[in-house]
Amino acid sequence: MTTNNLKHSSRYIAVTILEKIEKNQSFSNLLLTEAVKKNQLSDKDRGLLTELVYGVIQNKLLLDYQLEPFIKQPEKVENWVRQLLRLSLYQMTQLDKVPAHATVNEAVRIAKARGHKGIAGFVNGVLRSIDRQGVRSPEKITDSVKYLSIRYSFPVWMIELLIEEVGIVETEKILQSLSKRAKVSLRVNTQMKPMDEVIGQLNDEGYEVRPSQIARDGLICENGLPVSSELFKNGTITIQDESSMLVAEAMQIDEGDNILDACAAPGGKTTHMASYLDGSSGSVTALDLNKNKLKKVEENAERLGMSSLIRTRPMDARKVSDAFEAQSFDKILVDAPCSGLGLMKRKPDIRYQKTLDDIYALQKVQGDILDSVAPLLKKGGRLIYSTCTITLKENNEVIEAFLKEHQEFKLEPVFTHKKAVQLSKEGLVNLYPHYFDTDGFFIASLVKY
C-alpha cells in the first residue's frame, strides 16, 4: 500500500479522528460523517472506520489499563501514537477478523508515515510484546468502583453518582447497556401511511423491521439505515430514537393546540408534535438559542411536510416571558439542555467530556427554563419536561424543586400508549437504557390548575 493510499485507509483516518476528539473535545459522530464524505469511503470501509472509532472510545480506559505495563515513559508518548496503540490493541483483543501480525504491520506502516523509524520501532515493540505476553484482566481489581470504571471505561465520578442514585447492581446494567451500539429507530407518520403498509414496503425493499416495544409510532430497523427509501424521502418515516417518541404521546395533543417547544433543535420532537395538529388552527412555536440549529428544525419540517405548522424563533428559553403574553399556550414542551448521558451509545465520547460540576450547572439552567415558561401555560394546560440523561439530579430533583416553587402545578402520570413503559410511583418515566435497549430518557407531565 502506497503512503497516499495508506492515508485514505480506515485505520489511518481513525487515528486522526481519535486524536481530534481527545485534543479538541470534538464529537465523534460529526467527525465520522465529515471523514466519510471527504474520503469517499465504501460501505465496508465506512463500517470499519465506525467500528474502530467507537470501539476505541467505548474501551479507552480499559485499553490504557492494558497498555500501561508495556509503556515505560507514557508522558513522552505523543497523542496520535497513543491513539494508534489503542486502536491496534482494540483490534488485537476485541476484533477477530484480522490476524494480530497483520494489525501490527499496519500500525508500523502508519507510524512510519506519520512519524519516523524511531516511533515505528516503539510501536512495533509494544504491540509485539503484547502479542507474546497477553494483557492483564480488570477482574483482578478489588475496588468495585475502579473495577467498573476500567471494565466499562466510564469516569469514576459518573459511576459513583449512579451507584448513589440507583445502586451498584443497576449501575452495572446501565454501563453494560451504554457499551452497546445504538439501534436504528424509525418514526412513522401514520397519517401519511398506515403502519402495516410501511412495514410491508420496507420489507419489500430489503429492510428487516419490527414494531417498537414502547413507542406507538416507532419501528426498529435490524439491518441498515433506510435513508434511500422513498418513505424517507417523502417524509413518511424519519430517524428518531424510540425513547424520544414518547414525548409527543405524553403531550396528549389536540388538533387545535397552540404549542410552545422551548428548546426545539434539531426538531425531531417538534415535527412529531406537529403531526398531531390539523393545520387550520394548531401550531408549534419552536425556539432555540442557536440560529444555526433552528435551520435544522426548518429543514426537518420541510422534508416532513410540516413547515406550515411550525414557526421558528431564535430565543433563550429563559427569556420567553419578554416575548409572549401569559397563558399563551395550550401545551409546552421543555426538552431541556442536559448532560446527554443517555445518548452514550451513539455519542460515546460524552463520558469523557462531562463533569459533576456540569451536572449542577445544567440543573440550574433547567430550573430557570421551567420557571420562565410556567406563566405562559394556560390553566388546564400541560407542561412536559424531558431530558436525554439518566441522572436524578437533572430529572427528578429538578421537578421536585419546580413543584415546591409553583403550587399551581400538579404532577400527573405520564401518558403512554404502550403498557410496557413502566412509570415510577410518582408517575414519571425514568427510562434507563438497559430496559429496552433505547437511549436513556426522562419524562415528567405537569398540569396547571
Beta strands, then each sheet from edge to edge (+ up, - down):
strand 1: 184-188
strand 2: 209-211
strand 3: 218-221
strand 4: 237-239
strand 5: 258-261
strand 6: 283-288
strand 7: 310-314
strand 8: 329-335
strand 9: 377-387
strand 10: 409-412
strand 11: 429-431
strand 12: 441-448
sheet 1: 2+ 3- 1+ 4-
sheet 2: 7+ 6+ 5+ 8+ 9+ 12- 10+
sheet 3: 7+ 6+ 5+ 8+ 9+ 12- 11+
end
